Amino acid sequence: MTKEHLYLDDYTVGEVMASPARTVTEADIVNFAAFTGDWHPLHTDVEYAAGTPFKGRIAHGMLTLSIGMALPFRLGPYSSYLPKSFIAFYGMEEVRFTAPTKIGDTIHCEVEVIDITDKGNDKGILTVRNLIKNQRGETVVSFVMKLFCGKRVG
């Protein structure tokens, strides 16, 4: 998606974009644990995590989802998948955590428009599939997001 998206009408099913990347740090994990209260040893205890199938600490799935889904916003107001006519977050479906994110992994988000649903004369739903991938191209989180957006009137 390189064109300017002001309204729902500006999108085409099949459009794709990739966000900038960001490295997940130990500070991210510690801050997320403090913020949420999720101090599970898989995320915060080196010795415990070493004995798990992951062989070390991993980021919370919700942390990876939170960071990854926001990365497309770093492209700016007209380059991300949110149009200027964005009204509200409508929902999220099919969330899957398919691989661990470890400290030092660099993730980005790939977004594809998969549906555009008319909801009347002046609004509709933009549906996008998101794949959060690490530096090896492995999908670590996938989900479908629905966004309530305005249409051109008239």
N, C-alpha and C positions, 0 to 999 in steps of 0.2 A: 504494500500500500504506500504509494508515494504521492498520490493525489490528495488534495485537501478534502476532508470529509466534514462538511458543515451539517448535513441532514442525512437521515436514513436513506433518502433517495440517491445519495452519492455512492452507495456501496453496491458491490456485485458479488453474488455467491461465487466462491472460489478464490477471492482475493486473499493474499497471504502477506505477512510481514514478520520480521524478526527483530526482537528488541536488542538493545545493548546488553552486554553481559555484566555480571557482578560476582565477586568472590565472597563466599560465605565464610565468616570468621568465627573464631572461638568467642569473641566478644558478642557477636550476634546471638549465639546459642545461650550464653550466660544471661544476656539482657532479656532474651525471650523467656527463659526459665523464670527470671525474677518478675517479669511483667505478668506472666500467666499463672505462676505458681506451680508449673510443671517441672519439678526437679527430678524426674525419673532418671535413675543412674545410667541408663543407656545414653543419655545426652550429657550427663554431668560428672560421671565417675569413671576415670580412666581405667582403673583396675577391673571394675565390674564390666565395663564395655569391652575390654580386651577378651573376656571369656564368652562373648556372644558370637553368633554367626557373622556379625559385621566386623569383628576383630578390632573394634575401636569405637569411639564415640561417633554418633551421627547427629545431624540436625533434626529437630522436631519436624515431622511432616508438615504441620501447620505453619511452621516458620518458613520452610521452603516454598510452600504455597503462597504465603503472604508476600515474600520477597519477589518470587517469580511472577506473580500476577500483576505486580505494580511496575515491573521493568519496562513494559511498553510505554508507560507515561513519560519516561525519560526522553522520548523522541520529540516531545513538544505537543502543544494542543492540536496541531493540524496534521501531525504525522502518526500519532497513535491511533488505535482503533476507536477511540471515543470521539464522536462528532461534537461540534460546538452545541448542537441541539440536544445533547445528553440530558435526560430527565432524572433517571434513577437506576440503580442496580436492581434488576428484576429477579435474578436467581442464578443458582449454580447447580449443575447436575453432573453425574457420572464422574465424581472425583475419585481418582485412583492414585495411590502412592506406590510406584512400581519399582523403584530402586532407591537405595540410601543416598543421602547427600552428606558428605563428610567435610570436616573442617578443611578449608583450602580448595574445595570444589568451586568452579566458576560456572554459574548457571545463566541461561538466557531463556526467553519465552518466544515460541513461534505461535502465531495466531492466524487462523483461517476462518473467513466468513463462511458459515455453513447454511444459514437460513436467514431470510428477511420476512417477517410476518406483519401484515397490515393489521392495525388495530383502530381503524377509522380514518377520517379525513386528515388529521394532523399529527398522528403518532403511530408507532409500530415497535416491534421487537427485533433487535439485531442479535443474532445468535452466532457465537464464535467458539471454535474449538481451540483450546490452548494446550500446548505441549511445552512443559518446562524441561529443558535438557541441560546436561552437564557438558563439560569441556570435551568429553569423549563421544558426544552425540547421543548418549543414552537418555531416554525419557525417564525422568525421576518422578514427575507428577503430570497427570493429564486431567482435564476437566472441560466441561462445556459451560459457557457463561452466557446469560441473557441480559441484554441492556435495553431499557425503555428509552426510546429516542423520538425526537420530533421529526416531522416530515415538512417539506415545503408546502405551504398553503397557497392555493390559487393557481 
